[in-house]
Amino acid sequence: MSASVPELLAIAVAGLGGSERGGQLQMATAVAQAFESGEHLVVQAGTGTGKSLAYLVPAVLHAIEDDEPVVVSTATIALQRQLVDRDLPRLADSLAGALPRTPQFALLKGRRNYLCLNKIHGGAMAGDGEADEERPQEELFNPMAASALGRDVQRLTAWASTTDTGDRDDLKPGVPDRSWSQVSVSARECIGVARCSFGSECFSERARGRAGAADVVVTNHALLAIDAVSESSVLPEHALLVVDEAHELVDRVTSVATAELSSATLGVASRRVGRLIGPELVDRLDAASATLTSAIHDGTPGRIDHLDDELATYLTALRDAAGAARSAIESTSDAKAASARAEAAAALSEISDTASRILTSFVPAIPDRADVVWLEHEDNRGSPRPVLRVAPLSVAGLLRGQVFSRSTTVLTSATLTLGGSFDAMAGSWGLAGPDDSSDHPAWRGLDVGSPFEHAKAGILYVAAHLPPPGRDGTGSAEQLGEITGLITAAGGRTLGLFSSMRAAKAAAEAMRERLSTPVLCQGDDTTSALVERFSEDPETSLFGTLSLWQGVDVPGPSLSLVLIDRIPFPRPDDPLLGARQRAVAARGGNGFMAVSATHAALLLAQGSGRLLRRVSDRGVVAVLDSRMVTAGYGGYLRASLPPFWQTTNTEQVRAALQRLRSAPDDATA
């Protein structure tokens, strides 16, 4: 009989040279209980808890005892790699002798992440490059090819004969998306292992095979969503699921469930079908594509609540033209062009399905709609790139019906309680909420705390004396003066988190003129290079926007001050969040608190979490938005943050920062 979860955890912690943590043991025990009872578990585990080990130990034990895999889904490649390359191998070594056998584990990604040998060797047409780089596949794979695209494809072709995995992340250095698309296919573009000449050698199928034989399968939220919406299973059959970085789940699933029409997607489809069907169908598709592209180019960006007859006519024509072209391609049987036909049919299906989905979304009255449609004009090297998008109003039903109904699920992150409650996150996942309340699955929430003594280690400072921030995206003179004083007191050591790149750049430019310490800004170099420079020099400050709110891990004296320029509410014109807010209000709820305030609270919690990364860290989170203490929703936002000691006294905070700066590096321990 195997040891218990607490016993295995103690063995693993000792084997890894760690120390016992109460929160980690509490979480591991709760995860084991959830796996036994079938009750879903939501666990908030602060930074430093050791939550990966807390769910991996019970996952490994149950997988071995029940001979069934446990799937672990994460939001980021970094955590996937950490689990597969470090945590799981070290755990397996530490538990050697304590388990009946050595646990097996595997990493599984979407098919597009792996080389496609059939596309490389099977003569598919190139179809994803820019117009001036479109070439037949035989030219791309020609050793004499001179273009950057051609050189990348040659390199990838050579790599295909030496790599064991075919995994894009194993290619060093990497290649642009455009180049990778020449040697990979999506799941819809794949001709199927039974029909493929390279089926027995397929990198994606081999990865799936390893996953099918593994005890723990590590994947990502996107593939989890694809598995939920696909007619066929993408992941191995599993009854137990762990969702780490669960605060990202809704956004990642929404992204997978979002479809779009643009000149780029329409152009790719047109180029792919050009050699496969007759000119009449090609001309019909091109005409429908050109008409729709022109219409959305001239359209006004924003959410579309009412579909006018003209746009409806264009969408109907495009749907029918794409459908006719797809039918013609599927009726042919040229074995040599199987890969090219599969790619073309997939592109046409996506266009036809998206156009149909957009048209159908307007049939119900606004309060009953499941999808949101909007037009966006993205910046494309200085010129607008119009994109028509359709996204689900909510993914709660999808998650409840296709994920939680199939697997006992543990959802965990360092930030899951907003306003002091799990309700907001649980509602967004479909575990709780006003819709079909009798159908909600059983779940419980658990906050195992943090090893940090937040009230002693950190200060939450709100600059209550500053005027509310304006809407122009740059700081006021008073705010810039406040930033100057705080960074000067800290001696650099500052991570500045801004609501927009415009605000970050403006503040960085102003600080470079006012400060004697270096200031870096996102966009000056790659984010990883900037974070490395920031962590190596304690006097350096780093300013940036969204990715820095969640992706920076800099323990020690290089980070003593986290600056947040304003409460990160979503843009007032955000079409999807605006529609969600309206839907809550239509049901009699407070749309602002349920959507905008929740969005802001989650980002604030993530941003504040950058401050304390190890037990010895000390510092200040400074919010330069007086609404945190003056507005009615301020209490909700503050309750979503770690329990720092709070103040609005500027001089008190500057004195604390000066003391931290003058203390020796080990004095904070």
C-alpha positions, 0 to 999 in steps of 0.5 A: 500500500502506498504512503499517504499524501502527507507522508509523500509530501514530507518525503518530497519536501525533504528530498528537495531540500525544502522545509515544511509549510502549513499552507502547502500541507493544507492544500495537498490534503484538500486536493486529495480529498477533492479527488476522492469526493468528486467535489470541485476545489478552488484554492488560493495559495499565495506566492511561496506556498509551494502550490505546484508540489501541493497538487502534484503529490496527490496527482501522482499518487492517484494516477498510480493507484487508479491507473488513470492520468491526471491532467494539469493545465497552465496558462503560460509556457514558462510554468509548463516547462517548469513542471515538465523539466524541473518539478516533475522529474525532481518529484519522481526522483524524491519519491523513488521507493515510496511509490509502487512504480516511477511516475511517468509524465508528458507535455502535450500542446496543440498540433500547430506547435509541432512540425508536420512531416507531411507538409514538409515532404508532401508537396502542400502549397505555401499559403500563409506568407505575405503576398510578396512572399507567396511561393509554391512549396517546391520553391520554398524548399529549394536549397537555392531559395534566397528569401528569409522565409525560404531560408527558415523553411530550409532550416526547419526541414533540416531540423525535422530530421534531427529533432526528437520532438518536433516541438517549436519550443525546442527550436533555438533560435526560433523563427517567425510565425510566418515561417513556422506556418509553412511547416505546421498544420492546425488540427482542422488542416491535418489530413488524419493519421490514417491517410497520412504517409508520415502518420507513424512518424508524426511528432504530434501523434507521438506526443499524444501517444506519450501523453496517453501513457503518462500519469501526469499530462501537462497541457495549456488552457487553450488546448483544454478549451479546444478539447472541450469544444471539439467533437473528438478528444484532444486530451487523454481521457481523464477524470481528474484535472488541475487548473493552475494559473486559474485566474487566466482560464476565462480569458484563454477559453474566450480567446479560443472561442473567438472567431474573426474575419479579416482581409488576411484570413480571407486572402489566405483562403483565396491563395490556398484554393486558387490551384484546387478548384475552377476559376468561377468559384475562385472569382466568386470567393474573391468577389465576396471577400473583396466586398466584405473587406471594403465594408469593414474597412469603411465601417465604424469600429465598436460593438455591433448590436444591430446588423444592417441589411448591407452587411448581412448581404455581404456576410451571406454571400461570403458564407455561401461562396466559401461553402461552395468552394469547400464542397468543390474541394472536398469532392476531389480526390487527388491524393498528391494534393491531400494536404493542400486540400485539407488546409484549403478546406479548413480555411474555407470552413472557418470563413463559412462557419464564422460568417454563419455564426455572426449572422445567427448571433443577431437572431435573438433579442439583445438580452438573449444573445450568446455571442458579441460581435464587434469591428476593430481597426487594429494598427498595422504599421501605421495603417488600419487593419479591419477585423470583424470578431465574434466572441461568446458573451460568457464561457461559464456554460461551456466550462460547466458543461464540457469541463466540470461535468467530465472531471473533478477539477482543482482550480488554483492561483495566488489570486482568486479571492476578489473583494474577499470572496471566491464568488466572482471567479466561481461565477465566471467559471460557471461554478456559481452564478444566477444562471440555472443555479440548480445545475451548478456543480458542488464546489468549495473554496479554500484560502491556504494563506501565504508564508509572507507576513504582508502587514509587516513586509509591505505597505499599501500606499494610496496617494489620496491627495492626487487628483483623479487620473485623466483620460489622456493616458499620461500622468498629470504634473502632480502624479509625475512629481509623486513618481519622482519623489517615490523613486528618489526615496527608493533609490531606483528599485521600482517596477512601474505598472501603467494602464497603457503603453502611452502612459508608460513611455510618457512617464519613462521619458519624464523620469529620465529627465528628472532622476539620476538613476536609470529608467527602462521602458517596455519596448526598449528591448525584449521583455525578458532582457529588460527584466534581466537588466532590471533585476541585476541593477538595484538602482534601475527602474522598469516601466511597462504595461500589461505583461509586466503586471503578471509576468515579473518575478524579481526577488531581493533588493532590486524591487522595493517599490511597485508603482501603479499609475491608475486603477486598471479598469477596462476601456469604456469602449471594450466591446466584449466587457461592455456587453458582459456588463450590460448583460449583468445589468439586464438581469438586475445586477450591478454590471460595473461591480460584476465586470469592470471592478472585478477586472480591475481587482484581479489585475491589481492583485496580480500587480501587487503580487510582484512585490513580495517574491520571497519571505525576506522581501520588503517594500511598498505598493503605491497606487497613484489613483485617489479613487482607491480610497475616495470611491465607493468601490475602493473598499472592494478593490483594497480587499482584493489585495494582500493584507499589507499595512495601509496608509495615505501618508506620503512622508511616511512612505518615503521614509520607509523607502529610504530606510530600505534603500540604506539597509544592507541587502541581508538586513531585510531577512 
